Amino acid sequence: MQTTFTPEQLRDPAIQEADGILRKCVHCGFCTATCPTFVLRGDELDSPRGRIYLIKDMLENDKPASDKVVKHIDRCLSCLSCMTTCPSGVDYMHLVDQARTRIEQNYRRPLADRLLREMLARVMPYPGRFRAAMAAARLGKPFAGVLPERLRGMLKFAPAALPAATPANRPGRFPAQGARRKRVALLQGCVQPALDPAINDATVRLLTRLGVEIVAPPDAGCCGALVHHLGKEDDGRAFARANVAAWMREIEGEGLDAIVVNASGCGTMVKDYGHFLQHDAEWADRAARVSALTRDVSEFLTDLDLPPGDPARVAGVTVAYHSACSLQHGQRVRTQPKDLLARAGFVVKDVPESHLCCGSAGTYNLMQPELAGQLLARKCANIESVQPDVIAAGNIGCMTQIAQGTQVPIVHTVQLLDWALGGERPAGV
């Protein structure tokens, strides 16, 4: 793709990056076949190729985002399926990030939209605030029928009862059982401790049984993905720097063999810290070091050479493996979770159209409920077609979304592995 940025524009590192990304696009359209919004709508502007044209025009002409640009960029899930498909290596992820930042900086949204986005940015990244919001949402459920669609959608994700907080969901140290093989930091997450603390419980149980010491520093918090994808770049960088500082103290202190993340949306963000902070002279090297140490929990368990599971525990249990977009497309982790589940003794089934998003995508199911609902229905029909006993996934957002559309229980991959290797049976399975 030809570009016409001026020499003055190209002095901006962000425009330099955009120019390089745009020049790789050859208009082939392979991305349209795997883009969830194009599959649903058939609109070229709701495909990666169409959005690239919109972004190119906005950046080259240095003009504010139009209503048209905002509508189609907002409809992008950032599932990154297009990047898996693209034969030219177009870095769509960082191009659409630029577009979102520009929209946030120079486009004035309607008041209701601004208030909703601000509320999400000020509540979801903070575990205490989020837990309080979920408690309040439970009280509001009886009045859901009179609320606007977006607020109704938010209420339906609130659990009927908030699970009790557990030690594995609070900062602390968790010693290895027996001889210590590894020492890691665990990112506990923002919404996960409130919505499903059993995920961190299972992670800590399993890893410590395998001889891994875990530390969760008190000053490590939200990965920054949520605000970053809302276009709030400065807020995202503040979260990233705080985490880099917290983990570097551990790295330079007792040392870390890995930073383990069990929510793949967060893992994709942390693995990108090196890029995200590359132009920050004070933080670039440390951020790159943190990114290099980061592993999804399935990657880390694969490197540990997980022992086989107890056949008597899980014999005949059929698992439909839902591959979260952030894991299969964002991190390119595709086979490890399925291999681990099979080694543990489960019967593992692939889900048809597994490359298509379930519609969760961070806050997408709250901001774009109609499209998210269509994707959810399609995903659940595909899952149920393999007749599983349980669904496994590696991301709390996907788990919360899919649970709205099926009666088949859904749990985190690590919960099933913990069960097979001597831990607790996951609730509902």
C-alpha positions, 0 to 999 in steps of 0.5 A: 500500500502506498502512503503519502506522509510528509517528512514532517509527519514522519518525524513522529515515531507513531506515524513512522510506525503507522507508515511501516504497517500500512506499507505492508498491506497488499489489499489481498483481503484474506483478513476479511474471511476470518474477521468476525464483524465482516462475517456477520455484517458483510460490510467492507468497512467492518473488515480489517482492510476497510478499517485500514483504509479509514485509518490511513486517510485519517492519519495521512490527512491529519484530520479528526476522526469522523463519525464514520471512522469512529463507528467502524473502529468501535466495532472492531473486537481487536481479536487479531484473527486478521493477524493470524491470517495475513500473509504479509505480516501487517501489524494491525494490532498496533495500527488500530491502537493508534486509531483508538488513541486518536479518537479519544484525543480529538473526537467528542462522543455523545454524553451517554457514551462518554459517561459509560466509557469513563465509568468502565475506566474508573471501575474495572481496573481496580479490584476493590471498586469492581467488587463493590460495583458487582455487589451494587449490580446485584441490587439493580437486577430487579430493575433491569427492564427499565434500564437502557440496553447497555446498562441491562447488559452490564447487569446480566454479567453480575454474579448471583452471589459474589464469591468470598475473597481467598488468599490466592487473590490477595498480594502475598507469597505462596511457598513451593511444596517440597524442593523449590524448582522455580520462582514466579510472579503471578498477575492476579488480575482486576475482575478475576478475583471478584468474578471467579477467584477459583481460577487463582486458587487452582493456579496457586495450588497446582504450581506450588504442588509442582515446586513453584514458589509464587509471589504476588507483589502488592503494587502490581495491579491492572495490566492496562489493557482495558483503558488502553483499548478505550484509547486512554493511552496515558492511563494504560502506560501508568498501569504498565509502569507500575507493574514493571516497577513491581516485577523488576523489584522481584527480578532484581531481588530474589529473582524470577523465572517467569511472570505467569498470567492466567488471563490471556487478555492480560498476558497479551498486554504484558507481553507487549509492554516492550513495544508499548513503552519503547519510546520511554527512555526511563522504562523501555529496557525494563519493560522489554525484560518484563515482556520477555519473562511473561508466560501464559500459565499453559506455556509455563506448565508445558515448560515444567513438563507436567506429569500425567493426570490421574485417570480415575479422576477424569476418565471419560470427561469430554472437554470442548476447548475454547481458544481465546482470541488473545491466546491463539491470535494475540500470543500465538499459543494454540496447542499447549492448553489442548496438549496439557488437557489430553496429557491430564486424561481428558477427551479434548474436542476442538470447536468448529470456527474456533478462530471466531471471537465469542464477543467478549473482547474486554468491554466489547460485550458492554459497548457493542451488545448486539454484535457481541450477542450474535457472536455469542450465539454462534460460538455456543452453537459451535461448542454444543455441537461437539457435545462436551461435558465441560468447556475449558478456556484461558480467559475470564472474559471469554468464560463470563461471556460464554456462560451467558449462552449455554448450560454447559459448565465453563471453567479455566484450563488450569482448574481442570489440570489442578483437578486431574493432578490431585486438586479440587473438582471445579464447581459445577463440573 
